[in-house]
Structures are given as structure tokens and as C-alpha cells.
């Protein structure tokens, strides 16, 4: 599908005059990221660990949480950490587990089974916890929506501290303490921390109270960076400082599990960036919870035995390969069910009610791929091993999928999520079609007049002569890249094709040489653009959207233009 190219508005003359010493393209990138004052630019370009992090005691209930943990330490109470089965929940649980161990707690970790228990606290888990002589439960990356479960634990004499980063419901659980910056009356100045970021703030608070050695918390920044990127948290404000310095720790990590995971992913320590986290490390950690149980990922990250860490990392690698194969198989089956797509449809809905063939751990990934492919919100439903119809949804711009699902809640037994993604359980098979019809009607009313082509946001139009090593080094200052700070993308127009060849297995990729003005034979590479070899010839003019990168090969290093999208010039 042709993409809708959208170039950001150019900076004004006033802005250029205010910062005459800054390259105008770099200034444009700053404006595109909402950086307009000198203070904002300085904080973004030079994220500082000491001054870039906020006081953890600004959280409404942090003081209460720390006092309760101190009491648990004094009374030698058993503490249970209740996490989540994704990379953020696993890393958060590891941070708290290792800190509580340093404080000599009798501590246990409980990660729910994705398929059998679902997200957050559940009544079955509460029954288990009550029998374990636990006096304090600390939830992390979950809990703020578990009103009834928290009530059950509190009534059983077990205090609950909730560390979460999700939007709370209207009625909060009556927990002992809730640390979540998204609570309405919370005064914490940054609300976009990942679950691991909230766990880290608790550790910082313990350091400030003298319960841990000063600086001890910095050794957890590898996990903070990994989980913050894995959870697609905004890489601005405090998150930018945490990830920037976390990447330094990650690239020197002594954590055996991470070292072995990096090896298993065929990556190199010292060369880890946010792309490697998002596309190589996080999927392997998430594969544990999707394919089996998140406990395997937890054990890997706390392992202090090299052979055990190696075995666990290879197990996760294998599970990730199985997850990829399963996702592709289900995607193929889903596309077969969809058949010839009618563009009038504003919602993709596909289900397989055969037990266990479309497992809940994977249907969300398939929904995401279908949403990308058809540029429509997509709902995918499978039947789990216990007979429940469990689905996931992924959305597109201009459509709040959780609001639509909430309007059809009469057909559901459980649901949750946010504007871009949701999870739900359909009451019974008879409820599936009316649920689909209801959400489909909402999608039709909201999207009927929208341009549903995928939007490709472009930072600026530039010339090939602008691409120099000095320019590239300035681009590197924008790292780490991620949500709210994407890798800069540029538009080059009316580029003359000077040479082209298909490269890679089956000539899937395009090696293109282009001329513009005095710049001759600028190398570009387009991964997955091999089909253009049959559409272009030397002398044609093309427009390309691209990223600038350094290509290293056999010890040589040169600047390269990587094609993101391509079309013939008009």
C-alpha cells in the first residue's frame, strides 16, 4: 500500500535566528521533537543522571511504601513480588528480587501464566499467596486495576504495595500504598516511566533512606534500559536519562543471563543499541511468557551460573524461533480466512475456535501484523487450552480500540488495554458475531472519512551534499532512539539513478547509486526493495525517504543512505 508521506513543517526564520550556531537541519529535528527552549535542548542533548532524575519521594505514596518495607525488614516478614509475564514485568521483578535479597528478606516471586491466569492479580493467585505465610505483597507492572483481588489480600492480613505505570480505573484498590504517577492527585513530575522505572524509583528511595549503599542502584540500569525500550515507553524526560545511562551499563553488563542472551541473539556486547533491544533481546525475553512461562526468563536474568545461563538463553532463543514460526503460520491462516479484502471494511476480525491452535500468547502479534498490512484496526481471537475465547486487538491512527471494545463489553467477560492495543475474553461462542458486528459498526462510523494509508513521518527534505560525517555525528547525539524520539528520517527528491543492482539471497534487496548536483554515485541500500530492479533504469529520477547510517565492513567505515520508502519522481 502506498504510504502517505508527511514532511514536518519547516522551522521559522525566527527560530534560525535564535540559534544561528546550530545546523538548520539539526534545529529542525529538535523542533520536531518539541524542543524549543535552550533549556529543553540542553536537557535532551545532555541527559544527566544526577540532575535528570526526580526525587522518588515526590510519588504520593512512596513514603508509606518505604516505611512498610522497613517494617517488613525489622520483623523478618515474608515478602512476595507479583510481576507480569512480559519483558517489563520480568525485569521489574528481577530488580526488586535482587534488592530485597540484599536486604536479607525471605522473598518469593510470582509471575502469572499468560494463558491460564492472564494479566495482573487473580483470585487463584490470591488463594495461593494467602497460604504462603506472606505478610507483604509488592506488585510491579500491574495491580492498579485489581480492586477485588487487593481487597481479598488486605482482608487476609496481607498488606499490598502497588508499583504500576498503567492508567488507573475510577475506583482505586484499597492497597497499603500505590506508587503510580498516572493517579490523578499524584505529584510526580514524569508520568511515562515503564514498570521497571517505577521499581527503580523504589530502589532509589531505599538508597536515599540508607537501606542500600549509595550508587548500588546504578547496576540495575541495564535492566531499566532493556525493559523501558521493550515496553515502548516514551524516550523523553526521565526515561531518556535512564536509558542513555542504562545503555552504558548494558554494554558492559556482568549479568551472566544478559551476556548469554546477547550471544544467543548473535549480537555483540558493546554494540547494543535500542534497535537490538527492541528486535533481538526483548522478543526473546517475551517468548518465555508467550510460548510457555515467564519464569524461564526470570531465572535467566538472576542466574549466577554460566552453564545454566547459557542453557536458558539457548532455550529462549529456540522458543523465540518457535514463536516466529507460529506467528507466521497463524498470519497465513488468518489471511486465508480474510480472503480478498474489501476496502469498504474498516475492521479486520478473524477467529479460529479450534482449541489451542491460535494461542493467546501470539494472537496479539498477528493482530499487529494484520493492522499494519491492511491499515485497519484488527481483532484476532483464538480458543485457549481451557476452552475460553481469548482475543487481542491492535489499532491504527484515529481509532481508539479500547473505547470501541468497551462499548461492546456486554459480549465480554474480561477486557483491558489502551488506545492502540487491547486484550479481551468473549463470554461464549454465541457472543462472538454480535461483538464483531458492534465493534465493526463503531469502526465504520469513526473511520469512514479517514485516509487509511499508512503515514510515513519525515523530519525534513535535505540534499545529498548535506550528508557528511560531521552531520552524522550530530545525528548520533539524538540517541537513544525510540518512542517520541524516532530515528531521523529524511526526504531526497529528484535523485538521478546512476546504477542499480539486486543484492542478497534472491536479489531481495536493492543497491542504488544516485546523483544529485555535484554529489555523484551516492550509495543507498533498500532492504526488501529488490522488486524495483525491474522498474527502474539508469537516468530515471526517484524520490526516497531514508535514514543515514554508518556501514562497517572489513574494518572500513563509510556513510550509507538506507532507503525507508521509494517512488518515482513526478
C-alpha positions as CSV (number, residue, x, y, z in Angstrom):
1,X,0.0,0.0,0.0
2,X,1.4,3.4,-0.9
3,X,2.4,5.4,2.1
4,X,1.2,8.9,2.9
5,X,4.4,10.9,3.1
6,X,4.2,13.7,5.6
7,X,7.1,16.2,5.9
8,X,7.2,18.2,9.1
9,X,6.6,21.9,8.9
10,X,9.8,23.9,8.4
11,X,11.3,25.9,11.2
12,X,10.8,29.6,11.1
13,X,13.4,32.3,10.4
14,X,12.9,33.5,14.0
15,X,14.0,30.0,15.2
16,X,17.0,30.0,12.9
17,X,18.0,33.5,14.1
18,X,17.6,32.4,17.8
19,X,20.1,29.6,17.3
20,X,22.4,30.8,14.5
21,X,25.2,28.4,15.6
22,X,23.1,25.3,15.1
23,X,22.9,23.4,11.8
24,X,19.4,24.2,10.5
25,X,18.6,20.5,9.8
26,X,19.6,19.6,13.4
27,X,17.5,22.6,14.6
28,X,14.6,21.2,12.6
29,X,15.0,17.8,14.3
30,X,14.9,19.5,17.7
31,X,11.7,21.3,16.8
32,X,10.1,18.1,15.5
33,X,10.8,16.6,19.0
34,X,9.2,19.6,20.8
35,X,12.5,21.1,21.9
36,X,12.1,24.9,21.6
37,X,14.0,26.4,24.5
38,X,17.7,26.3,25.2
39,X,17.0,24.5,28.5
40,X,14.9,21.8,26.8
41,X,17.6,21.3,24.1
42,X,20.4,21.1,26.7
43,X,18.5,18.6,28.8
44,X,17.7,16.5,25.7
45,X,21.2,16.5,24.2
46,X,23.0,16.0,27.5
47,X,20.8,13.8,29.7
48,X,22.3,13.9,33.2
49,X,22.0,11.0,35.6
50,X,22.4,13.1,38.8
51,X,20.1,16.0,37.7
52,X,17.9,14.3,35.2
53,X,16.2,12.0,37.7
54,X,13.4,13.2,40.0
55,X,13.2,12.7,43.8
56,X,11.4,9.3,44.3
57,X,9.6,10.7,47.4
58,X,7.6,13.0,45.1
59,X,5.4,10.0,44.5
60,X,2.3,10.3,46.6
61,X,2.7,7.0,48.5
62,X,6.4,6.4,48.2
63,X,7.0,7.4,51.9
64,X,4.3,4.9,53.0
65,X,5.8,2.2,50.8
66,X,9.3,2.6,52.2
67,X,8.1,2.7,55.8
68,X,6.2,-0.6,55.2
69,X,9.2,-2.2,53.6
70,X,11.4,-1.1,56.5
71,X,8.8,-2.7,58.9
72,X,8.9,-5.9,56.9
73,X,12.7,-5.9,57.2
74,X,12.6,-5.3,61.0
75,X,10.0,-8.1,61.6
76,X,11.7,-10.5,59.1
77,X,8.4,-10.9,57.3
78,X,8.0,-13.0,54.2
79,X,7.5,-10.8,51.1
80,X,6.1,-11.8,47.7
81,X,6.8,-9.9,44.5
82,X,4.0,-10.2,42.0
83,X,5.0,-9.2,38.4
84,X,3.9,-9.6,34.8
85,X,4.9,-12.1,32.1
86,X,6.4,-9.6,29.6
87,X,9.9,-8.1,29.5
88,X,9.0,-5.1,31.6
89,X,7.3,-7.2,34.3
90,X,10.1,-9.8,34.3
91,X,12.9,-7.2,34.5
92,X,11.0,-5.2,37.2
93,X,10.6,-8.4,39.3
94,X,14.4,-9.1,39.0
95,X,15.2,-5.6,40.2
96,X,13.0,-5.9,43.3
97,X,14.0,-9.6,44.0
98,X,17.7,-8.8,43.9
99,X,17.3,-5.7,46.1
100,X,15.2,-7.5,48.6
101,X,17.7,-10.3,48.7
102,X,20.4,-7.7,49.5
103,X,18.2,-6.6,52.4
104,X,18.1,-10.2,53.6
105,X,14.3,-10.6,53.0
106,X,12.7,-14.0,52.8
107,X,11.3,-13.2,49.3
108,X,9.4,-15.1,46.6
109,X,8.4,-14.1,43.1
110,X,5.1,-14.9,41.4
111,X,4.7,-14.4,37.7
112,X,1.3,-15.4,36.3
113,X,0.8,-17.8,33.4
114,X,-0.3,-15.7,30.4
115,X,-2.8,-18.3,29.1
116,X,-4.1,-19.8,32.3
117,X,-4.2,-16.7,34.5
118,X,-3.9,-13.7,32.3
119,X,-2.6,-10.2,33.2
120,X,-2.5,-8.9,36.8
121,X,-3.6,-10.3,40.1
122,X,-6.2,-13.1,40.0
123,X,-8.2,-14.8,42.7
124,X,-6.5,-18.2,42.3
125,X,-3.1,-16.5,42.8
126,X,-4.5,-14.7,45.9
127,X,-5.6,-18.1,47.4
128,X,-2.0,-19.4,46.8
129,X,-0.5,-16.2,48.4
130,X,-2.7,-16.4,51.5
131,X,-1.4,-20.0,52.2
132,X,2.2,-19.0,52.0
133,X,2.5,-17.1,55.3
134,X,3.2,-13.9,53.2
135,X,2.8,-10.6,55.1
136,X,3.6,-8.2,52.3
137,X,2.9,-8.3,48.6
138,X,4.6,-5.9,46.2
139,X,3.0,-5.8,42.7
140,X,5.1,-4.4,39.9
141,X,3.9,-3.5,36.3
142,X,0.4,-4.5,37.4
143,X,-2.1,-4.2,40.3
144,X,-3.7,-0.8,39.9
145,X,-6.8,-2.3,38.3
146,X,-7.1,-5.2,40.7
147,X,-9.5,-3.8,43.3
148,X,-11.2,-7.0,44.3
149,X,-8.0,-9.1,44.5
150,X,-6.2,-6.4,46.6
151,X,-9.2,-6.3,48.9
152,X,-9.1,-10.1,49.4
153,X,-5.4,-9.9,50.3
154,X,-5.8,-7.0,52.6
155,X,-8.7,-8.7,54.4
156,X,-6.5,-11.7,54.9
157,X,-4.0,-9.6,56.7
158,X,-1.6,-9.2,53.8
159,X,-0.5,-5.6,53.0
160,X,-0.2,-4.8,49.3
161,X,2.1,-2.2,47.8
162,X,1.3,-1.5,44.2
163,X,4.1,-0.3,41.8
164,X,2.5,0.4,38.5
165,X,2.6,2.7,35.5
166,X,-0.8,1.9,33.8
167,X,-3.8,4.2,33.8
168,X,-5.8,3.5,37.0
169,X,-9.6,2.9,37.0
170,X,-12.0,5.4,38.6
171,X,-12.0,3.4,41.8
172,X,-8.6,2.6,43.1
173,X,-7.8,-0.6,45.0
174,X,-7.6,0.0,48.8
175,X,-3.9,-1.0,48.9
176,X,-1.5,-0.1,51.7
177,X,0.3,2.1,49.2
178,X,0.1,2.8,45.4
179,X,3.1,4.2,43.5
180,X,1.8,5.2,40.1
181,X,2.4,8.6,38.5
182,X,-0.8,8.3,36.5
183,X,-3.0,8.6,39.6
184,X,-4.9,11.9,39.4
185,X,-3.6,13.6,42.5
186,X,0.0,12.2,42.3
187,X,2.6,15.0,42.1
188,X,5.4,13.0,40.5
189,X,6.6,15.2,37.5
190,X,7.0,12.4,34.9
191,X,4.2,10.0,34.2
192,X,5.7,7.9,31.4
193,X,8.1,5.6,33.4
194,X,7.8,1.9,32.5
195,X,7.1,-0.6,35.2
196,X,10.8,-1.1,35.6
197,X,11.3,2.6,36.0
198,X,8.8,2.7,38.9
199,X,10.6,-0.3,40.5
200,X,13.9,1.6,40.1
201,X,12.4,4.7,41.9
202,X,11.6,2.4,44.9
203,X,15.3,1.3,44.9
204,X,16.4,4.9,44.7
205,X,14.2,5.7,47.7
206,X,15.7,2.9,49.7
207,X,19.2,4.2,48.8
208,X,18.2,7.7,50.0
209,X,17.0,6.2,53.3
210,X,20.3,4.5,53.8
211,X,18.9,1.0,53.4
212,X,21.3,0.3,50.5
213,X,24.7,1.6,49.6
214,X,24.8,4.9,47.6
215,X,25.3,4.1,43.9
216,X,24.2,0.4,44.3
217,X,21.1,1.1,42.2
218,X,23.2,2.0,39.1
219,X,24.0,-1.7,38.5
220,X,20.3,-2.2,37.7
221,X,20.3,0.4,34.9
222,X,21.0,-2.4,32.3
223,X,17.6,-3.9,33.1
224,X,16.0,-0.5,33.3
225,X,17.1,0.4,29.8
226,X,16.2,-3.0,28.4
227,X,12.6,-3.0,29.8
228,X,11.9,0.6,29.1
229,X,12.7,0.1,25.4
230,X,10.9,-3.3,25.3
231,X,7.8,-1.7,26.7
232,X,7.8,1.0,24.0
233,X,7.9,3.8,26.7
234,X,8.5,7.4,25.5
235,X,12.2,8.1,25.4
236,X,11.9,11.6,26.6
237,X,12.4,13.3,30.0
238,X,13.4,11.0,32.8
239,X,13.2,7.9,30.6
240,X,15.8,9.4,28.2
241,X,18.3,9.8,31.1
242,X,17.6,6.3,32.4
243,X,18.0,4.7,29.0
244,X,21.0,6.8,27.9
245,X,23.0,5.7,31.0
246,X,21.4,2.3,31.1
247,X,22.8,1.6,27.7
248,X,26.3,2.3,29.1
249,X,25.7,-0.2,31.8
250,X,24.1,-2.7,29.5
251,X,27.0,-2.6,27.1
252,X,29.4,-3.5,30.0
253,X,27.0,-5.8,31.9
254,X,28.4,-8.5,34.1
255,X,24.9,-10.1,34.3
256,X,25.5,-13.6,33.0
257,X,22.0,-14.1,31.7
258,X,22.2,-10.9,29.6
259,X,25.7,-11.8,28.3
260,X,24.4,-15.2,27.2
261,X,21.2,-13.8,25.7
262,X,23.2,-11.4,23.7
263,X,25.4,-14.2,22.4
264,X,22.3,-16.4,21.6
265,X,20.9,-13.5,19.6
266,X,24.2,-13.3,17.6
267,X,24.8,-9.7,18.9
268,X,28.0,-8.3,20.4
269,X,28.4,-6.8,23.9
270,X,29.5,-3.1,23.4
271,X,27.4,-2.9,20.2
272,X,23.9,-2.9,21.8
273,X,21.5,-0.1,20.9
274,X,17.8,0.4,21.2
275,X,17.2,-1.4,17.9
276,X,19.0,-4.5,19.2
277,X,16.9,-4.4,22.4
278,X,13.6,-4.0,20.5
279,X,14.2,-6.5,17.8
280,X,16.6,-9.1,19.3
281,X,16.7,-9.1,23.1
282,X,13.1,-8.2,24.1
283,X,11.4,-10.7,21.8
284,X,13.5,-13.5,23.3
285,X,12.6,-12.5,26.8
286,X,8.9,-12.1,25.8
287,X,9.0,-15.5,24.1
288,X,9.1,-17.2,27.5
289,X,5.7,-15.9,28.6
290,X,4.2,-16.2,25.1
291,X,5.2,-19.8,24.5
292,X,5.5,-21.3,28.0
293,X,6.1,-19.5,31.2
294,X,7.9,-16.2,32.0
295,X,9.7,-17.9,34.9
296,X,12.3,-19.1,32.4
297,X,13.2,-15.5,31.5
298,X,13.3,-14.6,35.2
299,X,15.7,-17.5,36.0
300,X,17.9,-16.4,33.2
301,X,18.3,-12.9,34.4
302,X,19.1,-13.8,38.0
303,X,21.4,-16.7,37.1
304,X,24.9,-16.6,38.5
305,X,25.9,-19.9,36.8
306,X,27.4,-19.7,33.4
307,X,26.3,-23.1,32.1
308,X,22.8,-22.6,33.4
309,X,22.6,-19.1,31.9
310,X,23.9,-20.4,28.5
311,X,21.3,-23.2,28.6
312,X,18.4,-20.9,29.5
313,X,19.4,-18.3,26.8
314,X,19.5,-21.0,24.2
315,X,16.1,-22.3,25.4
316,X,14.7,-18.8,25.0
317,X,16.3,-18.5,21.6
318,X,14.6,-21.7,20.5
319,X,11.3,-20.6,21.9
320,X,11.6,-17.3,20.0
321,X,12.2,-19.2,16.7
322,X,9.1,-21.3,17.5
323,X,7.1,-18.1,18.3
324,X,8.1,-16.7,14.9
325,X,7.1,-19.8,13.1
326,X,3.8,-20.0,15.0
327,X,3.1,-16.3,14.3
328,X,3.8,-16.8,10.5
329,X,1.6,-19.9,10.4
330,X,-1.4,-18.1,12.1
331,X,-0.9,-15.0,9.9
332,X,-1.1,-17.1,6.8
333,X,-4.2,-18.9,8.1
334,X,-5.8,-15.5,9.1
335,X,-5.1,-14.0,5.6
336,X,-6.7,-17.1,4.0
337,X,-9.8,-16.6,6.2
338,X,-9.9,-12.9,5.2
339,X,-9.6,-13.8,1.5
340,X,-10.0,-10.9,-1.0
341,X,-10.1,-7.8,1.2
342,X,-12.9,-5.3,0.6
343,X,-11.5,-1.8,1.3
344,X,-15.0,-0.8,2.5
345,X,-14.4,-2.8,5.6
346,X,-13.0,-0.7,8.4
347,X,-12.2,-3.5,10.8
348,X,-10.3,-6.8,10.4
349,X,-11.8,-9.6,12.6
350,X,-10.6,-13.1,12.3
351,X,-11.0,-16.1,14.6
352,X,-10.2,-19.8,14.9
353,X,-12.3,-21.6,17.6
354,X,-10.3,-24.9,17.5
355,X,-8.8,-25.4,20.9
356,X,-5.1,-24.4,21.3
357,X,-4.4,-23.7,17.6
358,X,-4.3,-19.9,17.9
359,X,-2.8,-19.5,21.4
360,X,-3.4,-16.2,23.3
361,X,0.3,-15.5,23.6
362,X,0.6,-15.0,19.8
363,X,-2.7,-13.6,18.6
364,X,-1.7,-10.0,19.6
365,X,1.4,-10.3,17.4
366,X,-0.8,-11.5,14.5
367,X,-3.3,-8.6,15.1
368,X,-0.4,-6.1,14.9
369,X,0.8,-7.6,11.6
370,X,-2.8,-7.5,10.1
371,X,-3.3,-3.9,11.3
372,X,0.0,-3.0,9.5
373,X,-0.9,-4.9,6.4
374,X,-4.5,-3.7,5.9
375,X,-4.2,-0.4,7.8
376,X,-7.3,-1.2,9.7
377,X,-7.9,-2.0,13.4
378,X,-7.6,-5.8,13.7
379,X,-9.1,-8.2,16.3
380,X,-7.8,-11.8,16.4
381,X,-9.5,-14.5,18.5
382,X,-8.4,-18.0,19.4
383,X,-9.6,-20.6,21.9
384,X,-7.1,-21.5,24.7
385,X,-6.5,-24.9,26.2
386,X,-9.2,-24.3,28.8
387,X,-11.9,-23.5,26.1
388,X,-12.0,-19.7,26.6
389,X,-12.2,-17.5,23.5
390,X,-9.4,-15.0,24.1
391,X,-8.5,-12.2,21.7
392,X,-6.2,-9.3,21.1
393,X,-6.6,-6.1,19.1
394,X,-4.2,-3.6,17.5
395,X,-5.2,-0.3,16.1
396,X,-4.3,2.4,13.7
397,X,-4.2,6.2,14.0
398,X,-7.6,7.9,14.6
399,X,-9.2,4.9,16.2
400,X,-9.2,4.2,20.0
401,X,-9.6,0.4,20.1
402,X,-10.2,0.1,23.8
403,X,-13.1,2.6,23.7
404,X,-14.7,0.6,20.9
405,X,-14.2,-2.7,22.8
406,X,-15.6,-1.1,26.0
407,X,-18.8,-0.2,24.1
408,X,-19.3,-3.9,23.2
409,X,-18.5,-5.1,26.7
410,X,-21.8,-6.9,27.1
411,X,-20.3,-9.7,25.0
412,X,-17.2,-9.9,27.1
413,X,-16.2,-11.4,30.4
414,X,-12.9,-9.5,30.6
415,X,-11.2,-6.8,28.7
416,X,-8.4,-4.2,29.1
417,X,-5.8,-2.2,27.2
418,X,-5.3,1.3,25.8
419,X,-6.0,3.3,22.6
420,X,-3.6,1.3,20.4
421,X,-3.9,-2.3,21.8
422,X,-6.4,-4.4,23.8
423,X,-7.0,-7.8,25.1
424,X,-10.4,-9.4,25.8
425,X,-12.2,-12.7,26.6
426,X,-15.5,-13.3,24.8
427,X,-18.3,-14.7,27.0
428,X,-19.2,-17.6,24.7
429,X,-19.3,-18.6,21.0
430,X,-22.8,-17.0,20.5
431,X,-21.4,-13.7,21.6
432,X,-18.6,-13.6,19.1
433,X,-20.5,-12.5,16.0
434,X,-22.5,-9.7,17.7
435,X,-19.3,-8.5,19.3
436,X,-17.6,-8.3,15.9
437,X,-20.6,-6.5,14.4
438,X,-20.8,-3.9,17.2
439,X,-17.1,-3.1,17.0
440,X,-17.2,-3.1,13.2
441,X,-20.1,-0.5,13.2
442,X,-18.1,1.7,15.6
443,X,-15.0,1.4,13.3
444,X,-17.1,2.3,10.2
445,X,-18.6,5.4,11.8
446,X,-15.2,6.6,13.1
447,X,-13.0,5.8,10.0
448,X,-15.4,6.2,7.0
449,X,-13.9,9.6,6.0
450,X,-10.3,8.9,7.1
451,X,-7.3,8.5,4.9
452,X,-6.2,5.0,6.0
453,X,-3.0,4.9,4.1
454,X,0.0,4.3,6.5
455,X,1.6,7.6,7.4
456,X,5.3,8.0,7.0
457,X,6.5,10.9,9.0
458,X,9.6,12.7,7.6
459,X,11.7,15.1,9.6
460,X,13.0,17.2,6.7
461,X,13.8,17.4,3.0
462,X,17.6,17.6,2.5
463,X,20.2,17.4,-0.2
464,X,22.8,14.6,-0.7
465,X,25.5,17.2,-0.1
466,X,24.2,17.7,3.5
467,X,25.2,14.1,4.4
468,X,28.7,14.4,5.9
469,X,30.5,12.7,8.8
470,X,30.1,15.9,10.9
471,X,26.3,15.8,10.2
472,X,26.2,12.1,11.1
473,X,28.0,12.7,14.4
474,X,25.3,15.3,15.3
475,X,22.6,12.8,14.5
476,X,24.2,10.3,16.9
477,X,23.6,12.9,19.7
478,X,19.9,12.2,19.4
479,X,20.3,8.6,20.5
480,X,18.9,6.6,22.2
481,X,16.1,6.4,19.6
482,X,12.6,5.1,20.4
483,X,9.1,6.3,21.1
484,X,8.7,10.1,20.8
485,X,12.3,10.2,19.5
486,X,12.4,8.1,16.4
487,X,15.5,7.7,14.2
488,X,15.6,10.8,12.0
489,X,14.1,10.3,8.5
490,X,14.8,12.5,5.5
491,X,13.4,13.1,2.0
492,X,15.6,13.3,-1.0
493,X,13.8,14.5,-4.2
494,X,14.7,14.2,-7.9
495,X,17.6,11.9,-7.4
496,X,19.0,10.6,-10.7
497,X,19.6,6.8,-10.8
498,X,23.3,6.2,-11.7
499,X,23.3,2.5,-11.1
500,X,21.2,-0.3,-9.6
501,X,21.6,-4.0,-8.8
502,X,19.7,-6.6,-6.8
503,X,21.6,-8.0,-3.9
504,X,21.2,-10.6,-1.2
505,X,19.5,-14.0,-1.4
506,X,17.2,-14.0,-4.4
507,X,18.1,-10.3,-5.1
508,X,15.5,-9.3,-2.4
509,X,17.4,-6.0,-1.7
510,X,18.2,-3.0,-3.8
511,X,21.7,-1.4,-4.1
512,X,21.1,2.0,-5.7
513,X,23.6,4.7,-6.8
514,X,22.2,8.2,-7.1
515,X,23.4,11.6,-8.4
516,X,22.3,15.0,-7.2
517,X,24.1,18.1,-8.2
518,X,27.8,17.8,-7.5
519,X,27.3,14.6,-5.5
520,X,27.8,11.5,-7.7
521,X,27.2,7.8,-7.1
522,X,25.9,8.2,-3.5
523,X,25.4,4.7,-2.2
524,X,22.0,3.7,-0.9
525,X,20.6,0.3,0.2
526,X,17.0,-0.7,0.3
527,X,16.3,-3.8,2.2
528,X,13.2,-5.6,0.7
529,X,13.2,-3.2,-2.3
530,X,14.6,-5.7,-4.8
531,X,11.5,-5.6,-7.0
532,X,12.5,-2.1,-8.0
533,X,15.3,-3.5,-10.1
534,X,12.7,-4.3,-12.7
535,X,11.0,-0.9,-12.5
536,X,14.0,1.5,-12.7
537,X,16.7,2.1,-15.2
538,X,19.8,4.4,-15.2
539,X,18.7,8.0,-15.8
540,X,15.3,7.7,-14.0
541,X,14.5,10.2,-11.3
542,X,13.4,9.0,-7.9
543,X,12.3,10.4,-4.5
544,X,13.5,8.4,-1.5
545,X,12.7,8.6,2.2
546,X,15.8,7.5,4.1
547,X,17.9,7.2,7.2
548,X,21.6,7.9,7.5
549,X,23.9,5.3,8.9
550,X,27.5,4.2,9.1
551,X,28.3,1.0,7.2
552,X,31.2,-1.0,8.6
553,X,32.7,-3.8,6.6
554,X,36.1,-5.4,6.8
555,X,37.4,-2.6,9.0
556,X,36.3,0.1,6.6
557,X,33.6,2.6,7.6
558,X,31.5,4.7,5.2
559,X,28.3,6.7,5.3
560,X,25.3,5.0,3.8
561,X,21.8,6.0,3.0
562,X,19.2,3.3,4.0
563,X,16.0,3.5,2.0
564,X,12.8,3.5,4.0
565,X,10.5,4.2,1.1
566,X,10.9,4.9,-2.6
567,X,8.8,6.2,-5.5
568,X,9.3,7.6,-9.0
569,X,9.7,11.4,-9.1
570,X,6.8,13.4,-10.6
